[in-house]
Each structure stands twice: as structure tokens, then as C-alpha cells.
């Protein structure tokens, strides 16, 4: 896998701010196939934002 920066915000506001600062960021949520695709070197996002700890998004 390629190197990347990993963020785990706890609020929607933090997640939105991270997305605004990092145009090429990818969002990671449960059931996502991003990590396997990165392992196969088919994707190489510089920033990953994990939404698993954002309150209120667990049912989406």
C-alpha cells in the first residue's frame, strides 16, 4: 500500500473541515472496499477520513 494520512473525526463538523482541507481525501465507512483496493494498488488516496466514530452517522 501507498503511504497515506489517516484521520478519525468524532463530529460531523470535524469531518467536513477535513474534507474541505483535503480535496483528494476518501471517506471510509463500514463495509467499504477501499482498503482491499489500496492493497491491490488500484487506488492511492493521500488522505483517508474514517467516519466510524462520528456520532449520528452509525445508521447511514
DOSELO-322819 format. One record per residue: residue in three letters; x, y negated, z of N, C-alpha, C in turn. Coordinates in steps of 0.02 Angstrom, whole numbers, padded with zeros to 5 digits. Each point is the difference from the previous one (the first is absolute). Example, Ala and Ser with C-alpha at 12.3 -4.5 7.8 and 13.67 -1.06 7.14 Angstrom:
{rec "ALA" {00660 00284 00390} {-00045 -00059 00000} {00045 -00060 00000}}
{rec "SER" {-00018 -00053 -00036} {00042 -00059 00003} {-00039 -00055 00037}}
END
This chain:
{rec "UNK" {00042 00059 00000} {-00042 -00059 00000} {00044 -00062 00000}}
{rec "UNK" {-00028 -00053 -00024} {00034 -00064 -00001} {-00009 -00035 00066}}
{rec "UNK" {00045 -00046 00017} {-00008 -00037 00063} {-00060 -00048 -00005}}
{rec "UNK" {-00034 -00010 00056} {-00057 -00045 00003} {-00006 -00027 00070}}
{rec "UNK" {-00039 -00054 00007} {-00015 -00029 00064} {-00069 00023 00021}}
{rec "UNK" {-00007 00022 00062} {-00063 00028 00024} {-00029 -00046 00054}}
{rec "UNK" {-00064 -00019 -00009} {-00034 -00042 00049} {-00062 00037 00024}}
{rec "UNK" {-00016 -00008 00064} {-00061 00031 00028} {-00038 -00054 00040}}
{rec "UNK" {-00039 -00042 -00034} {-00037 -00052 00035} {-00056 00029 00042}}
{rec "UNK" {-00023 -00040 00049} {-00054 00022 00044} {-00064 -00041 -00010}}
{rec "UNK" {00004 -00052 -00041} {-00060 -00041 -00014} {-00006 -00011 -00075}}
{rec "UNK" {-00060 -00015 -00022} {-00012 -00015 -00071} {00040 -00062 -00020}}
{rec "UNK" {00002 -00049 00044} {00037 -00062 -00015} {00074 00015 -00014}}
{rec "UNK" {00030 00042 00042} {00070 00018 -00011} {00009 00036 -00067}}
{rec "UNK" {-00045 00045 -00015} {00004 00037 -00064} {-00005 -00047 -00059}}
{rec "UNK" {-00047 -00046 00003} {-00010 -00048 -00055} {00062 -00044 -00007}}
{rec "UNK" {00028 -00023 00055} {00061 -00041 -00003} {00058 00038 -00031}}
{rec "UNK" {00007 00063 00019} {00054 00041 -00030} {-00010 00008 -00075}}
{rec "UNK" {-00062 00012 -00019} {-00015 00007 -00072} {00014 -00065 -00038}}
{rec "UNK" {-00017 -00056 00030} {00012 -00065 -00032} {00074 -00014 -00009}}
{rec "UNK" {00041 00023 00047} {00072 -00012 -00003} {00037 00050 -00045}}
{rec "UNK" {-00032 00056 -00013} {00032 00054 -00038} {-00045 00022 -00057}}
{rec "UNK" {00005 -00032 -00057} {-00043 00014 -00058} {00003 00072 -00023}}
{rec "UNK" {00058 00030 00005} {00010 00068 -00024} {-00013 00054 00052}}
{rec "UNK" {-00028 -00020 00058} {-00013 00047 00054} {-00055 00049 -00019}}
{rec "UNK" {00004 00059 00028} {-00052 00051 -00008} {-00032 00013 00068}}
{rec "UNK" {-00065 00010 00000} {-00036 00016 00062} {-00002 00075 00009}}
{rec "UNK" {00009 00022 00062} {-00001 00070 00016} {-00057 00011 00049}}
{rec "UNK" {-00045 00045 -00017} {-00057 00018 00044} {-00006 00076 -00001}}
{rec "UNK" {-00039 00028 00044} {-00007 00072 00005} {-00020 00032 -00066}}
{rec "UNK" {00027 00059 -00012} {-00016 00038 -00061} {00031 -00028 -00063}}
{rec "UNK" {00052 -00038 00008} {00032 -00033 -00057} {00054 00043 -00031}}
{rec "UNK" {00011 -00005 -00063} {00051 00041 -00033} {00063 -00040 -00016}}
{rec "UNK" {00008 -00059 00030} {00057 -00042 -00015} {00067 00032 00019}}
{rec "UNK" {00004 00029 00059} {00064 00029 00023} {00023 00057 -00045}}
{rec "UNK" {-00044 00048 -00018} {00023 00052 -00047} {00022 -00028 -00068}}
{rec "UNK" {-00034 -00051 -00024} {00019 -00031 -00064} {00069 -00033 00007}}
{rec "UNK" {00012 -00031 00058} {00066 -00030 00011} {00054 00053 00004}}
{rec "UNK" {-00015 00057 00031} {00049 00054 00005} {00019 00027 -00069}}
{rec "UNK" {-00048 -00002 -00046} {00013 00022 -00069} {00032 -00056 -00042}}
{rec "UNK" {00011 -00058 00032} {00029 -00059 -00033} {-00042 -00026 -00057}}
{rec "UNK" {-00065 00006 00007} {-00046 -00027 -00050} {-00024 -00070 00019}}
{rec "UNK" {00012 -00019 00063} {-00016 -00067 00024} {00054 -00022 00048}}
{rec "UNK" {00014 -00065 00002} {00051 -00025 00045} {-00019 -00069 00027}}
{rec "UNK" {-00054 -00004 00038} {-00020 -00066 00027} {00052 -00024 00051}}
{rec "UNK" {00017 -00064 -00001} {00049 -00026 00047} {-00027 -00007 00071}}
{rec "UNK" {-00066 -00006 00006} {-00032 -00010 00065} {-00062 00044 00004}}
{rec "UNK" {-00007 00034 00058} {-00060 00040 00013} {-00033 -00027 00063}}
{rec "UNK" {-00066 -00011 -00005} {-00039 -00025 00057} {-00049 00055 00020}}
{rec "UNK" {00011 00027 00059} {-00041 00055 00027} {-00060 -00029 00037}}
{rec "UNK" {-00060 00017 -00022} {-00061 -00028 00029} {-00030 00044 00056}}
{rec "UNK" {00035 00053 00019} {-00028 00048 00047} {-00014 -00029 00070}}
{rec "UNK" {00034 -00053 00019} {-00010 -00029 00066} {-00041 -00065 -00001}}
{rec "UNK" {-00027 -00017 -00058} {-00041 -00061 -00004} {-00069 00016 00027}}
{rec "UNK" {-00018 -00035 00053} {-00064 00012 00033} {-00057 -00018 -00047}}
{rec "UNK" {-00050 00043 -00004} {-00059 -00012 -00041} {00005 00028 -00071}}
{rec "UNK" {00057 00026 -00020} {00007 00028 -00067} {-00001 00076 -00001}}
{rec "UNK" {-00009 00031 00056} {00004 00073 00004} {-00055 00036 -00040}}
{rec "UNK" {-00057 -00032 -00010} {-00054 00032 -00036} {-00003 -00014 -00074}}
{rec "UNK" {00048 -00039 -00024} {-00001 -00019 -00071} {00039 00050 -00040}}
END
